[in-house]
Amino acid sequence: MTDLWFTLNPVLQGLLKGLAVIMVIFPMAGACSLAERKVSAWIQGRPGPNRAIVPWFAYIPFLGTFLQRLGVFHLMADGAKFLFKEEPVPGHVNKLYFMLAPALAMMPALTTITVVPFGAYFDDAGHAIPLVLANVDVGLLAVFAVSSLGVYSLILAGWASNSKYPFLGGVRASAQLISYELSMTLSVVPVFLWINAPGTPGTMSLSKVVEFQSLPGFWGGAWFVFLMPVSAAVFLVSLFAETNRQPFDMPESEADLVGGFHTEYGAFKWSLFFVAEYSHMLIGSGVFTLLFLGGWNPLPWIPLADFIAWLHGLTGAAWTLHPLFVGVASIGIFLGKVCFLIFVFMWVRWTVPRFRYDQVMKLGWQKLLPLAIANLIFYALAIAFIQK
């Protein structure tokens, strides 16, 4: 199968990869929206979405009732509603940029996922081969560079709406994302200072970070969340702010901005903004997993290779060593960690009250940024001492 793939025309390969990204991101974003409602219902002690039915499936014994209680039919109904609902365009908006903004929101979300590895398998020599659509050596730099363009869609939506509340939401979005990008970038520098030891080729590849957390020994097998807890905390807080999640949802704060940058939007264009938000959550959770939670390694100091060897010794089955099984197992481990982080996003949203705008700015500039700078200086000195 791999031989067939490499014989395809590069243009056809690119089209298939793009189609795969769309077919994965949209259902996962829809599943996140459903999970959001179920988690909020669970936290608040009330029933979640469990009433909608689809006659062809709902009457299947056991399965239909299970899917109904799970809320899957609500997800199907919402998707159909957003796709076919009438989309009036207000007369006072700048129509070209108003319609361009939702598409611009999706572009960075669908692009950054191409450089994020989501699993690995082993070749005949035992080397880990990452599963990634575009295995570039500047992986994290590409994620930061492209994902930061997503703020332009919020600014464009707020300006093109030609209304005061969306405009204020766009201004808040630009200020907030610029503020927290600095802290986020500084928080990951110690990780790459650690893995790029003197005399080794420099890299910003996310798969190399996972490989470093798979090495033998105490320092090699330790996840960076234990070695650099301050970096992980700063990155996670910045990730909340970069994805506009509560308590940092200043661009869309309905308490004082009605709905923020998307006030004038509805139907499919409105849904694209939130597909983009969930996509950024997924990608951000994946990057956090790769940087600080060992990627596809199941446990600290237990890399994927040792886990597969243990599983093979336990079962004695040859298929446990097959690259297909190893790849699926690594993807499952990686997605399990990502799902946990998505749950943390939702948990925080329904338990922590929203910050005021001045508190968001003060936290970013007066607390988080000095902490990230002090953390960088500390690890720069510590790494220089350890690796000298």
Stockholm file with secondary structure:
# STOCKHOLM 1.0

chainA/1-388         MTDLWFTLNPVLQGLLKGLAVIMVIFPMAGACSLAERKVSAWIQGRPGPNRAIVPWFAYIPFLGTFLQRLGVFHLMADGAKFLFKEEPVPGHVNKLYFMLAPALAMMPALTTITVVPFGAYFDDAGHAIPLVLANVDVGLLAVFAVSSLGVYSLILAGWASNSKYPFLGGVRASAQLISYELSMTLSVVPVFLWINAPGTPGTMSLSKVVEFQSLPGFWGGAWFVFLMPVSAAVFLVSLFAETNRQPFDMPESEADLVGGFHTEYGAFKWSLFFVAEYSHMLIGSGVFTLLFLGGWNPLPWIPLADFIAWLHGLTGAAWTLHPLFVGVASIGIFLGKVCFLIFVFMWVRWTVPRFRYDQVMKLGWQKLLPLAIANLIFYALAIAFIQK
#=GR chainA/1-388 SS CHHHHHTSCHHHHHHHHHHHHHHHHHHHHHHHHHHHHHHHHHHHTSCCSCCCCCHHHHTSTTHHHHHHHHTHHHHHHHHHHHHHSCCCCCTTSCHHHHHHHHHHHHHHHHHHGGGSCCCEEECTTCCEEECCSSCCTTHHHHHHHHHTTHHHHHHHHHHHTTSHHHHHHHHHHHHHHHHHHHHHHHHHHHHHHHHSCTTSCCCCCHHHHHHHTTSSSHHHHSCHHHHCHHHHHHHHHHHHHHTTCTTSCGGGCHHHHTTGGGTTCCHHHHHHHHHHHHHHHHHHHHHHHHHHSCTTCSBTTBCHHHHHHHHHHHHCCGGGGSHHHHHHHHHHHHHHHHHHHHHHHHHHHTTSCCCCHHHHHHIIIIIIHHHHHHHHHHHHHHHHHHHC
#=GC SS_cons         CHHHHHTSCHHHHHHHHHHHHHHHHHHHHHHHHHHHHHHHHHHHTSCCSCCCCCHHHHTSTTHHHHHHHHTHHHHHHHHHHHHHSCCCCCTTSCHHHHHHHHHHHHHHHHHHGGGSCCCEEECTTCCEEECCSSCCTTHHHHHHHHHTTHHHHHHHHHHHTTSHHHHHHHHHHHHHHHHHHHHHHHHHHHHHHHHSCTTSCCCCCHHHHHHHTTSSSHHHHSCHHHHCHHHHHHHHHHHHHHTTCTTSCGGGCHHHHTTGGGTTCCHHHHHHHHHHHHHHHHHHHHHHHHHHSCTTCSBTTBCHHHHHHHHHHHHCCGGGGSHHHHHHHHHHHHHHHHHHHHHHHHHHHTTSCCCCHHHHHHIIIIIIHHHHHHHHHHHHHHHHHHHC
//
